[in-house]
């Protein structure tokens, strides 16, 4: 099951985890988008890459994942695919990094 989180809920999840390795942040935008601006500590797996499902399928299904993209559409599709693959705890960042930025939450990049 996928749960949508708004950016405030997501930052709280990240902060409550205190860097817990059980929560992984996954950016499903293109590598170019990821390089420009991203949530610190996020890994990049491009949803539009032909290798996406193969790359996702080797991830640890026991961990929790916060998935994001620009506005939440690609991340929702990716999160649903992950849920179908048996990932138990998947969160979608509603509004994506655009809403995250609008709220002034921290990012890194060029």
Secondary structure, DSSP 8 states (H G I E B T S, - for coil): -EEEE-HHHHHHHHHHHTT-TTEEEEE-S-HHHHHHSB-TT-EE--TTSTTHHHHHHTS-TTSEEEEE-SSSHHHHHHHHHHHHTT-SEEEEETTHHHHHHHTT---B--
